Each structure stands twice: as C-alpha cells, then as structure tokens.
Amino acid sequence: MIEVSGLTVRFGGVTSLDDMSLTFEQGTCGLIGPNGAGKTTFFNVLSGFVRPAAGSVRAFGVDLLSMAHFRRARWGLRRTFQTDQAIEELSVFDNVAMVHEHSRHPGSRRGDVLDAIAFAGLDADPEARVRTLGAGQRRLVEVARAVVGRPRVVLLDEPAAGLPDEETSHLAEVIRRIPEHTGALTILVDHDMSLVSACCTTTAVLDFGKLIASGPTAAVLRDDAVIRAYLGVA
C-alpha cells in the first residue's frame, strides 16, 4: 500500500501537484489525466528526482520521502520512462542484469535475469544488442528491467506509447501479471484508456495537479469530471 497525503509540488509559480491525497492498494492501479496533469511529476517524487514542497508518501509503512533516491532503488522501487533507458550497445541480458545489481533478492543473478526476460515475453536472444531490437521489443526490455529481482513498487510511465494494437495487447497481459509474479504494487500511467481498463482494478485521475476522481476503473472513466477534463465538455 502507498499512502499519499497532502503532496504538493511547485515549480516557480506553477503548482504541479496540489495537495494530492490518495491511497494505492495492492495490485495494478491506474493514474491518468490530460497532458500536464502532474502524473510524471508524481512518479518523479516517488523516484526521488523531485522534492515536494509539502506532504508525505508512505510505501508499505516506510517513509519514502526520507529515503535517498539511490536507496529507493535498493529498497525495491522501479520505474520505466516515456523514453527507452536501456543502453543500446549492451545485450538484453546485460541491460536487465544492471538493474538486478540493485536488488536485494537472494536468488541466482542469471536465473533472475532470464526469468524477467521470459516473463516479459521477449522473444529476442538475451545476448542480442538492444540497438538491433524493434520498438515493441525495447519496451519489453524496459518491463523486464522493472520486474527483475522482485521489486516492491513498479511505476510504468506510458509503456504503450506509439505501439500498434497487437503489441499493446501483449503488453497489457504482461502488466496484468506483474503483481502476481513479483508481489509488487504497480502503478500505470497511460493515455490508452483501453490499456488502463484492461490492466487496472482501480484508477485515479489528476487534472492540473488536483485529484478529481479515484475508485474502480470503470466507474472513474464514466465520471463527469473525468470526461470534462479529457474532452473539455462545458
């Protein structure tokens, strides 16, 4: 469980997160909103890249904000980014193994890495260099990096952006299975509402930094305030 209370982030005169209070339960949770709503800022706060002006975040009873950013990775916080972070000249195996180095999971390094690659459904040779892979395969490398070594929290920032429907469907199946496979609480940010609906039991919505809705995904997507935020309905 992640408990967010009064979280506020300001960049000069812009309030990117405005007194956000929310609880993310175990499983896969959605976090959606229009561009500029504060979703990636929230991930950056959890990751330690941004220091909030106010508020607290407790993850499984731990004060996350008091922890140095590099210790959060060791503790079990993982994330993907909107752009690929894998090193192109390294192999798939080595890219995933680099993340495993920050894991406290006592299992075999090689076994854990190959398990993560297989879990992501990546059909490429583990020894293939990342630069030889297509866009969809690269996204799966990012997922494998996020799940290796049994993380506690997995943050997925627009993992399906630009992917065709077939690859998005495969990705949805992988995301749905992350909590069961790793035990990690998973938060998905994406603009593809079909992906969010397929993966997330609950969803929260930000608009201009404010939380405007949260609850079961189907009900949230029917909420009038959410529809107005996305469509600009008067």
Sequence and secondary structure as in RCSB ss.txt:
>XXXX:A:sequence
MIEVSGLTVRFGGVTSLDDMSLTFEQGTCGLIGPNGAGKTTFFNVLSGFVRPAAGSVRAFGVDLLSMAHFRRARW
GLRRTFQTDQAIEELSVFDNVAMVHEHSRHPGSRRGDVLDAIAFAGLDADPEARVRTLGAGQRRLVEVARAVVGR
PRVVLLDEPAAGLPDEETSHLAEVIRRIPEHTGALTILVDHDMSLVSACCTTTAVLDFGKLIASGPTAAVLRDDA
VIRAYLGVA
>XXXX:A:secstr
 EEEEEEEEEETTEEEEEEEEEEE SSEEEEE STTSSHHHHHHHHHTSS  SEEEEEETTEEGGGS HHHHHHH
TEEE  SS  S TTSBHHHHHHHHHTT    S HHHHHHHHHHHTT  S TTSBGGGS HHHHHHHHHHHHHTT 
 SEEEEESTTTT  HHHHHHHHHHHHHHHHHH  EEEEE S HHHHHHH SEEEEEETTEEEEEEEHHHHHT HH
HHHHHH   
